[in-house]
Each structure stands twice: as C-alpha cells, then as structure tokens.
Amino acid sequence: RLIPCLKSLRDVDLWCGAEMCSHPAALHVDTGMHRLGISLRNLARVKQQLDAASISPVLLMSHLACADDPQHNQNNTQLATFKKAQELFPDTPTSFANSAGLYLGAGYQGDIARPGIGLYGASPFLEKKSPFEPVVGLRGRVLQIQDVPAGQGVGYGASYVTAENSRIAVLGFGYGDGLFRHIGRSNISPTTSAQSAASRIGVFFGEAKAPIVGRLSMDQLTVDVSHIPESVAIEGAWAEILGKNQTIDDFAEAAGTIGYEVLTSLGYRYLRHYT
C-alpha cells in the first residue's frame, strides 16, 4: 500500500480536498535542511487544517542534513525543531534517523528509522570507516590479455605508455556501466590531484591487485597483470573491483566522492546475483 507524504502547504490543501483524504498520509517537516518539508512556522496552521478535515497523519518525519558529521551543530538544532513539531502531533509516530542518524543517540531515532547506505555495508560518515559488513560486490570478466612491448600506448589518447614489456588485461566494464572515467591512469601527461588519488584504484585477482592503466573506455578498462601468474589472470577470469579487497568506501575515497555516488552510478547492464 502506498502512503503519500505531504511535504508542502499545497500538498495539504490537495489532500484535504481529495475524496481519498480518509486514507493514511504522512507529514514531512522541514527542520532546517531546506529541501523538502513544511516549515515549523506553518505547522500550527496545518494542524488546524488537518483537524478540521478529521485527518490524523500516520507518521511525522524529517531529514537530517549533517548526520554524517556527528559533531555538527545542525544536528542538535534540527532535533530541537523536530521536538517542537512533535508537540503539535504528540500521538503520531515519528521518523527522523537515516543510517548516520542512528548513531547520534536515542533522541534521533524515533519510531521508524530510515537506514539507506548502511544496508549496503558502506559508511554513512564523512571521516569513519564503515561499521557494517559490505554486502555489495562488483566483478568484471577478462575479455582478452595482450602482451604489449615497452614504449607502447594503451587505450584512447595513448595516455599510458608501457615502461617495460607488459601483460595488459582488458575487462568488460567501463564508464558506460557507471565506473568513473577519471579513475583511468596516465603516465605521460600531468595529472590532477583527483586523478592521482584515483590511481590507487585497481582490480583484484584473488588478493593480487592489478592497477588500472590508460583511460577507461565506455565498455572496457585495462589493467596491468604483468606481476600476476598467468594461471590466475587469464581470459575468462573474473576480477573484483568492489568487495572485501576494495570496499565501497575505499573506492569512493580514492575517486574523490562518496559511497552513495558509487552505488547509485552502477548501471543496469550488470548481471545481478542475490544471495
């Protein structure tokens, strides 16, 4: 059953005038994020309007802007505002905490928590490693392995040139699958700090790491497997890019982003297995 969440004065007006207004509805209060929600200054008016229409919201909710930074003053400010909203709806269940909010204390949790990224094993915090077990892995298959002589360019723009005779493996995923193009590695042109950090990203054959070399293509990326036994890095082998060796948080930190973006960027071309 779908339950609408009334987030504005217009939403409330429409719901009170709808034939289905006797159906359950939630109420979203803006406690300081200034994204979605009804402001506290308008909430008393909304309460009167709902009472006049004999509507009792089934949930009072808001969203934390800075829960990923537990010491941020905004957290306490929003909690105080939410408590004032609760005074107008004392018998209505509440929902306040996201994944990070669950760690701010009992006052933030409410009756219904809304964990998001924590369910996937990634960290909801800015400065902390995840306290959760990762539940998402990502692997790609080796399409081909090439023996590339020293001094040869790899990939578009020949932005990576082999310093010695190398074995280069081509894997079947790229930026068209949601991997970030800037994690490609150049060794001939000046690199930005973001590209330098991203060069820490690789793929893993077992526990052996193979660095990405050259630019990412839409459908492929290339890695140097010269140091990995030929019996391990072979055509058809699977290599891990997200998993126990390189977590979502590891990948996000090196790519200069957050785990949320890593996960939501993954495309629909992957074959998904649920266990």
C-alpha distance (Angstrom), angle and dihedral (degrees) to the residues before:
residue distance angle dihedral
R1 . . .
L2 3.80 . .
I3 3.80 117.6 .
P4 3.81 116.2 -165.6
C5 3.78 120.4 -132.7
L6 3.81 113.2 -139.4
K7 3.80 106.7 -142.7
S8 3.81 104.7 165.5
L9 3.79 143.1 31.5
R10 3.79 88.7 -103.3
D11 3.80 90.8 54.0
V12 3.80 89.7 52.6
D13 3.81 92.1 48.3
L14 3.80 91.7 50.3
W15 3.79 93.7 46.2
C16 3.79 94.4 48.1
G17 3.80 89.4 52.1
A18 3.79 96.0 45.1
E19 3.78 124.1 102.3
M20 3.80 89.3 -128.3
C21 3.80 95.1 54.0
S22 3.79 89.9 117.7
H23 3.79 88.1 67.8
P24 3.84 118.7 94.9
A25 3.80 119.7 -82.1
A26 3.81 134.4 176.5
L27 3.79 126.4 -139.7
H28 3.81 122.6 -135.1
V29 3.81 115.6 -154.4
D30 3.80 122.9 -162.5
T31 3.80 104.1 -134.4
G32 3.78 96.0 175.5
M33 3.79 110.8 -53.3
H34 3.81 90.9 97.4
R35 3.77 94.1 -148.9
L36 3.80 109.9 100.1
G37 3.77 130.1 -6.1
I38 3.78 147.4 64.5
S39 3.79 114.4 -72.2
L40 3.78 120.0 -118.1
R41 3.80 91.3 -117.6
N42 3.82 89.8 62.9
L43 3.77 97.1 40.8
A44 3.81 97.4 89.0
R45 3.80 89.1 55.2
V46 3.80 90.1 49.4
K47 3.79 90.3 49.9
Q48 3.80 91.0 54.6
Q49 3.80 91.6 46.9
L50 3.80 92.9 50.5
D51 3.79 92.3 46.0
A52 3.81 90.5 51.4
A53 3.80 89.2 53.6
S54 3.83 91.6 44.6
I55 3.79 90.6 -118.1
S56 3.80 120.6 148.5
P57 3.82 114.0 -172.3
V58 3.78 113.3 -128.6
L59 3.81 93.4 -147.4
L60 3.80 137.7 23.7
M61 3.78 111.3 -155.8
S62 3.78 143.4 171.5
H63 3.79 137.2 169.5
L64 3.80 131.1 -120.4
A65 3.79 117.1 -127.7
C66 3.82 99.7 -166.3
A67 3.79 107.2 25.7
D68 3.81 89.4 122.8
D69 3.83 86.3 67.8
P70 3.83 103.4 53.4
Q71 3.83 93.8 -169.1
H72 3.80 95.2 53.8
N73 3.81 113.6 120.5
Q74 3.80 90.2 -138.7
N75 3.81 89.8 74.8
N76 3.81 94.1 62.6
T77 3.80 91.5 41.4
Q78 3.79 92.1 54.2
L79 3.79 92.5 45.3
A80 3.81 91.0 53.4
T81 3.81 90.7 49.5
F82 3.79 92.0 48.1
K83 3.80 91.0 51.6
K84 3.81 89.0 54.8
A85 3.78 89.0 52.2
Q86 3.80 89.6 50.7
E87 3.80 89.9 57.1
L88 3.81 88.6 66.5
F89 3.81 92.1 48.9
P90 3.82 103.5 31.5
D91 3.81 95.7 160.7
T92 3.81 97.1 45.8
P93 3.82 118.8 103.1
T94 3.79 113.8 -117.2
S95 3.79 137.4 -139.8
F96 3.80 120.1 -167.9
A97 3.81 114.9 133.8
N98 3.79 127.2 85.9
S99 3.83 121.5 -173.1
A100 3.81 93.7 -68.2
G101 3.80 92.8 38.6
L102 3.79 90.3 62.4
Y103 3.81 87.6 70.0
L104 3.81 96.6 50.2
G105 3.78 94.2 80.0
A106 3.78 141.2 -82.6
G107 3.80 93.0 -70.5
Y108 3.79 90.8 67.2
Q109 3.77 99.6 48.8
G110 3.79 103.4 74.0
D111 3.79 122.0 -180.0
I112 3.79 96.9 -57.9
A113 3.80 123.2 33.4
R114 3.79 122.3 -157.2
P115 3.81 106.4 -147.9
G116 3.78 112.0 -178.4
I117 3.78 121.7 160.7
G118 3.79 91.7 20.3
L119 3.80 88.4 69.4
Y120 3.80 88.2 63.1
G121 3.79 94.9 50.6
A122 3.81 97.0 -107.9
S123 3.79 125.5 127.7
P124 3.81 118.7 -99.0
F125 3.80 90.2 -162.8
L126 3.79 130.8 89.6
E127 3.79 98.0 -138.7
K128 3.79 105.7 21.8
K129 3.75 134.8 81.4
S130 3.76 115.4 -119.3
P131 3.81 116.5 -81.8
F132 3.80 87.3 -156.7
E133 3.79 133.3 84.3
P134 3.82 111.6 -108.8
V135 3.78 112.4 -111.4
V136 3.82 98.8 179.4
G137 3.78 125.0 77.2
L138 3.79 131.1 174.9
R139 3.78 126.4 -158.7
G140 3.78 134.7 175.1
R141 3.77 131.0 -161.8
V142 3.78 126.9 -120.3
L143 3.80 108.4 -114.8
Q144 3.79 98.0 -178.3
I145 3.79 142.1 -10.8
Q146 3.78 120.2 -144.0
D147 3.79 130.2 -165.5
V148 3.80 102.1 -136.7
P149 3.83 120.0 -168.2
A150 3.80 121.3 -131.1
G151 3.78 115.5 -82.6
Q152 3.81 96.8 30.9
G153 3.80 126.8 128.2
V154 3.79 121.3 -119.5
G155 3.80 122.7 -150.0
Y156 3.80 133.2 -19.7
G157 3.78 115.3 -10.4
A158 3.81 90.5 9.2
S159 3.80 84.3 -105.0
Y160 3.79 91.8 157.8
V161 3.80 119.9 53.2
T162 3.78 120.6 -168.5
A163 3.79 112.9 -115.8
E164 3.80 91.7 -159.2
N165 3.77 139.6 4.0
S166 3.80 103.7 -56.4
R167 3.78 143.2 -174.8
I168 3.80 108.4 -133.1
A169 3.80 120.6 -166.3
V170 3.80 121.3 -156.4
L171 3.82 114.7 -148.4
G172 3.77 124.8 -160.4
F173 3.78 103.2 -117.6
G174 3.79 134.9 71.7
Y175 3.77 145.0 150.8
G176 3.82 89.5 -48.0
D177 3.80 85.6 67.9
G178 3.79 94.6 51.4
L179 3.79 101.2 -90.4
F180 3.78 111.7 135.6
R181 3.78 115.1 -103.9
H182 3.81 93.2 -144.4
I183 3.81 93.0 65.4
G184 3.79 87.5 78.8
R185 3.79 114.6 109.3
S186 3.79 129.0 -125.5
N187 3.80 125.3 -172.9
I188 3.80 99.5 179.4
S189 3.80 105.7 50.8
P190 3.81 131.1 54.0
T191 3.78 111.0 -86.2
T192 3.77 128.7 -146.6
S193 3.79 120.6 -124.5
A194 3.81 88.5 -105.2
Q195 3.80 91.5 54.0
S196 3.79 90.8 46.3
A197 3.80 91.3 53.3
A198 3.79 91.6 44.7
S199 3.80 89.6 55.6
R200 3.82 86.6 76.0
I201 3.80 88.0 71.1
G202 3.78 117.3 97.1
V203 3.78 141.6 148.2
F204 3.78 126.1 -103.6
F205 3.77 132.1 -131.5
G206 3.77 98.4 -166.4
E207 3.80 101.2 -47.0
A208 3.81 94.9 -28.8
K209 3.79 112.9 107.0
A210 3.79 121.1 -141.9
P211 3.82 114.5 -164.4
I212 3.79 120.4 -131.7
V213 3.81 111.1 -112.8
G214 3.78 126.7 -167.5
R215 3.77 128.9 2.8
L216 3.77 122.1 -40.3
S217 3.78 113.6 -109.4
M218 3.77 124.5 -148.2
D219 3.79 92.9 -99.5
Q220 3.81 105.5 13.9
L221 3.76 143.6 44.4
T222 3.78 127.9 -165.2
V223 3.79 127.7 -137.6
D224 3.79 134.4 -176.2
V225 3.80 110.2 -115.9
S226 3.81 96.8 168.1
H227 3.81 91.7 120.0
I228 3.80 95.7 45.7
P229 3.83 119.6 89.6
E230 3.78 112.8 -98.7
S231 3.79 88.6 -128.5
V232 3.82 89.3 62.8
A233 3.80 104.6 37.2
I234 3.79 99.8 52.6
E235 3.78 135.9 138.1
G236 3.79 109.0 -77.2
A237 3.81 93.8 25.1
W238 3.79 119.6 131.1
A239 3.79 121.0 -123.8
E240 3.79 125.0 -164.1
I241 3.80 122.0 -132.1
L242 3.82 97.4 166.5
G243 3.78 121.3 32.2
K244 3.78 142.1 74.1
N245 3.82 94.0 -29.4
Q246 3.80 95.8 47.3
T247 3.79 113.4 19.8
I248 3.78 127.4 -158.9
D249 3.80 87.9 -101.8
D250 3.82 93.0 49.6
F251 3.79 90.6 50.8
A252 3.81 93.3 45.1
E253 3.80 94.1 49.0
A254 3.80 92.6 49.7
A255 3.80 91.7 45.7
G256 3.80 91.8 50.2
T257 3.78 96.2 -116.8
I258 3.81 141.3 86.2
G259 3.77 132.6 -87.1
Y260 3.80 91.4 -109.9
E261 3.80 90.9 64.1
V262 3.79 92.7 45.6
L263 3.80 92.7 54.2
T264 3.79 98.0 40.7
S265 3.80 91.4 48.1
L266 3.78 94.1 60.5
G267 3.79 106.8 109.7
Y268 3.77 135.0 -135.1
R269 3.79 96.7 -107.1
Y270 3.79 92.9 83.3
L271 3.77 120.3 100.0
R272 3.79 103.7 -123.6
H273 3.80 123.9 -147.1
Y274 3.81 121.1 -167.0
T275 3.78 119.6 -160.9
